[in-house]
Amino acid sequence: MLAISNLHASYSGISALRDVSIDVARGELVALIGANGAGKSTLLNCVSGLVPVQQGQILFNGVELTGRRPSAISRTGLLQVPEGRQILNELSVEENLLLGQLARGRRDATWTYDEVLDLFPVLGERQSQRAGSLSGGEQQMLAIGRALLGAPELLLLDEPSLGLAPRIVDQLFGTLCRLNEGGLTILLVEQNARRALGAASRAYILERGHVVRSGRAADLAADPEVITFYLGDLRQQSAVWPGA
């Protein structure tokens, strides 16, 4: 479904991605893990058209995305839930959700409004509430629900567990696994490497802008080097992958 080849990108002349190649097959949940500054969010933002690509190719269902506007990319069925949720705080929960339908364009709906409320019952209880007054976990549910109403074929998730209590993280990953089991393809950026590898079928490890390891998530989770360098708290991780 998604094929990224030899991708290069930079910010203000500083290289952020170097020769990155990854792929995501239909129905997979693929994780991108790595320390802060590794280039994970940059990669998602390149796919979504938010960061320009200097070199390389991004194909989604065989269609070249490089150079297309973010609004055009979202209408192909590739939707991103950004880091920090970025909901519209002054609008109601209902208004935020309904705005998500704009990304669908002329494509058929895959999720109805009522189905999203069934998935996240707390949003149904707070439909008229100002979105900015929700808790962090509820805002994350709202951001995911908004994306689902855009009829994603591939859902990009950027740090969904960031700042959430452990109990809410458990609920969140349970929901992501159910969505994937229901057929939704997911590319997940997550600093909680242990949880990401536990949910994913495959994973890539990024370090300083390039891929240093990839494979089955279960194999990576059992790899002694991966355990040493990545399965602690990555926010406190100062070690660098050998040779990165």
FENRA-V381519 format. One record per backbone hydrogen bond with DSSP energy under -0.5 kcal/mol. CO is the residue of the C=O (numbers start at 1). NH is the residue of the N-H. E is the energy in kcal/mol with one decimal. If there is no record, write none. Layout:
co: [CO CO]
nh: [NH NH]
e: [E E]
//
This chain:
co: [1 2 3 4 5 7 8 8 9 9 11 13 14 17 20 22 24 25 28 29 29 30 31 31 32 33 35 38 39 40 41 42 43 44 45 45 46 55 57 58 58 59 60 63 65 69 70 71 73 73 74 77 77 77 79 80 81 82 84 87 88 89 91 92 93 94 95 96 97 98 99 100 101 102 104 112 113 114 115 116 120 120 121 122 124 126 126 127 129 130 131 135 136 137 138 139 140 141 142 143 144 145 147 148 153 154 154 155 155 156 156 157 157 159 161 165 165 166 167 168 169 170 171 172 173 174 175 176 177 178 179 180 185 186 186 187 187 188 188 189 189 191 191 192 193 194 195 196 201 202 203 204 204 205 205 207 209 210 213 215 216 217 218 219 220 223 224 225 226 226 227 232 233 234 234 241]
nh: [61 24 59 22 57 20 54 55 16 17 14 15 11 9 7 4 2 28 186 201 202 188 33 204 190 206 38 209 43 44 45 46 47 48 50 51 49 8 5 65 66 3 63 60 68 73 74 75 76 78 77 79 153 154 156 82 158 85 86 89 91 132 131 96 97 98 99 100 100 101 102 103 104 105 107 116 117 118 119 120 123 124 125 126 127 93 129 94 93 133 134 139 140 141 142 143 144 145 146 147 148 149 150 151 185 79 156 157 187 81 158 159 189 162 164 168 169 170 171 172 173 174 175 176 177 178 179 180 181 182 184 183 155 30 188 157 189 32 190 159 160 193 234 196 197 198 199 200 217 31 215 33 206 212 213 210 18 207 205 203 220 221 222 223 223 227 228 229 230 231 231 234 236 36 237 244]
e: [-3.3 -2.5 -2.6 -1.2 -2.2 -2.2 -2.3 -1.4 -2.7 -2.2 -2.9 -0.5 -2.4 -1.5 -2.8 -3.1 -2.3 -2.0 -2.4 -2.7 -1.0 -3.1 -0.5 -2.5 -1.7 -2.8 -1.6 -2.1 -2.1 -1.7 -2.6 -2.0 -2.0 -2.2 -2.2 -1.5 -0.9 -2.6 -2.7 -2.9 -0.6 -2.6 -1.9 -2.6 -2.5 -2.2 -2.5 -1.1 -1.6 -1.1 -1.4 -0.7 -3.3 -2.2 -3.2 -0.7 -2.3 -1.8 -2.7 -1.0 -1.3 -2.4 -3.0 -2.3 -2.2 -2.6 -1.9 -0.9 -0.9 -1.3 -1.6 -1.2 -1.5 -0.9 -2.2 -1.9 -1.8 -1.9 -1.9 -2.3 -1.7 -0.8 -1.5 -0.8 -0.8 -0.6 -1.5 -2.5 -1.7 -1.8 -1.6 -2.5 -1.9 -2.0 -2.3 -2.4 -2.2 -2.9 -2.7 -1.7 -2.4 -1.7 -1.4 -1.8 -1.1 -2.2 -0.5 -0.5 -2.5 -3.4 -0.5 -0.7 -3.3 -1.3 -2.1 -0.6 -2.3 -2.2 -1.8 -2.8 -2.6 -2.0 -2.1 -2.4 -2.2 -1.9 -2.5 -2.3 -2.6 -1.5 -2.2 -1.8 -2.6 -2.6 -0.5 -2.5 -0.5 -3.2 -0.5 -2.4 -0.5 -2.1 -0.6 -2.4 -2.8 -1.6 -1.4 -2.1 -1.9 -2.1 -1.8 -2.5 -0.5 -2.8 -1.0 -1.2 -3.8 -2.5 -3.0 -2.4 -2.3 -2.5 -0.9 -0.5 -1.0 -2.6 -2.2 -2.5 -2.9 -0.9 -0.8 -0.9 -1.7 -0.5 -0.6 -2.3]
//
